[in-house]
Amino acid sequence: MQLSVLSAVEGGAMAFQAEQERLERAELEAPDCQASASVYAQLMLIYCLQNDLFQAKLLWKRLSEETKREHAELAQIWTVVKALIQGDGPAAFRALNPTPALPTYTQDLAQKLIANLRASNMEAVARSYASISLSQFAVMVGLTEEAALALALSQSGWRHDPTEGALYPQEPPRSALSQTPSQAQLRQLTNFMSFLEKQ
Amino acid sequence: MSGVHRGGGGAGGVAPAHWEQYLLHVRNLSAEGNVAKLKEVMSEAQERLARCLDQPGAGGGAEGEVGPTADGEWAKLAAMMDIQEHSLAMVGLLSVCLRKSTNDNREQLLNSTAMFLSECNGEQIRLFPHIFAQLCHDYASHMIKRGKPIQGILPLTKAVSKIQLRDKMLTSVHSDICMLCLSAKIFAPARDLLNVDFTDISEDASAECKYILLYFYYGGMLLATVKNFARALHFFEICVTIPAVAVSHIMLEAYKKFILVALIDQGGKAKEIMTLPKYTSYVVSKYLQPLCSPYTELITSYYSNDLSSLQTTINKYADTYESDSNSGLVDQVLSSQTKTNIKRLTKTFLTLSLNELAVRVGLANSEEAEKLVVKMIQEGSIHAKISQKDGMVRFDNNPEHFNSSEVLETLEAKITRCMALDNQLQSLTEVIETNSDYVKRSGALAYSAGATSKEDPAQSMSFSNGSGAVSGSGPAAASSSSSGPAMGNGSVPYS
């Protein structure tokens, strides 16, 4: 199971989708529909990676009290889900690096989730802020101030004012349509035109 | 009665010889295609089994007496029959056994039902889909009563494929799957079902509209649970606008949820979005709307621009919302109004301090306002920039220039969907046009129209265009170039 998750992480969103479907099937096909804790833990993390937080919430709600009690890692992952639903990024980062650490079979997914969360928070800062304090930015990306500053300055157009302790993010330019129409697009356009003329 | 004797089955159940004869009859009659006789034979066998299980001592009968039990009788029957070969003969009997079972002997029967639903012969059970569907409904409700709804999902998913002739056919079992998913707090098994735009209704579902209403009601609830409010709204709207001449409690509850989900999802738009389409049945406005005053009042408060008004209404009807199990959605309506108010501010102000924004939309402090603005920017519902340096937020215009590859992809996907929908509508129109009853009736109408106004060919032409413009090959289209009486003649080959 661990191997398949690893390959899924490498394969991107499509592989996550396939892995999600496999785990969902595993739950329904398990004896009495009671899958192992590893299936639930991975499924909850994959839902988070797919930004499907309310399916993760439903999963936690349907777990039996016994399962929740016996497998502390599920409660740890639920803390992540809860923080993400509440939009509390710092709490989510803390919950993804808990003490004791998450089991090995969830480590890869947890690391991938940290990377995704950091990237989406970076994008949110770039889109939403004209200026932001370095300390808050560091909290939002789950890094120390030094590491956060290095990350910010590695982005194109971002500036730092050490006297004010402020960062000036730069929204990445929207990618304009540049490629020339391919044969497939021309075929598509022909279909559209013939459809409109038929009306 | 064809060979299956009445009154069989003493304390030991129905004699095996009766069932052997019954199996033979079912096999012969289904080979002959004699559906009417088959129905008679099957219902008599079911009555016999029911009488046998109703005897004193059967199932939960009087203490001390030993009679046939539902699971015992089924075990005997199952030993004599092969699921694939005798699906038709078994379905009604299994349904009777499950109905007559008691808490003590139901477990085994539920397992047998799950196996039957998964392995039965679809071709056979499609002869009497309503009996099979009833078995599915009973099975689903028993699984919920036993607190094991999740275990019923897989067998019912397989059962749907047995009665479905096409992927886009809605069956009454779809509602059972949604009910089980809702009860088991699981969305995944219903996801694919809820994404289909059904264009066909199976025989069992069209016989009882309750299950169609339930599918859209439960489906809407499931979609609202995972915050897919746009699709949930579509489901509740269908549930409310299904043609009806009598008030349905399901429609009433769906209408309440429709209002709440519309406010959550579309609250930022004009109030007219809350109006139901023109084709909505008159019973909705006449009977349902007056019954939903706590909800219609919520709409008025939502659009009043008065921050306290919505909260006052929610407090006033808190008990009603609680008893309707709608308080979760009502809380989300409150959050939605805050977002709507922020959106409204973007139309009035170019810049605003976060403190001022928090006061205007009723948030506790500037930190909360900042968090919400960031969330709304991420969702794409507003375009703004926050400057923490001076605590201000600057509202921008939509920076989208509609020249990105994402826009092109979205546009292409939407046009393709519209084209597919148009093709679907055309094929449905063609089915109606080639229906012999429709052709006869339209032909007769056109004839009478032609007879009364021979001087006005436009009248008959407009009718024929209405029915024949799409296919271009049907009798109506053929007659569109001729007069009314010719259209009547056009119906002959189809009658």
Interface residues (C-beta under 8 A of the other chain):
Chain A: E24 L28 E29 D32 C33 D52 F54 Q55 L58 L59 K61 R62 G87 S120 A124 R127 S128 Y129 A130 S131 I132 S133 Q136 E164 A166 R174 S175 A176 L177 Q179 Q188 N191 F192 F195
Chain B: K148 I150 Q151 I153 L154 A184 K185 I186 F187 A188 P189 T225 V226 K227 K371 V373 V374 K375 I377 Q378 A384 K385 I386 S387 Q388 K389 R394 P399 E400 H401 N403 S404 S405 V407 L408 E412 I415 M419 D422
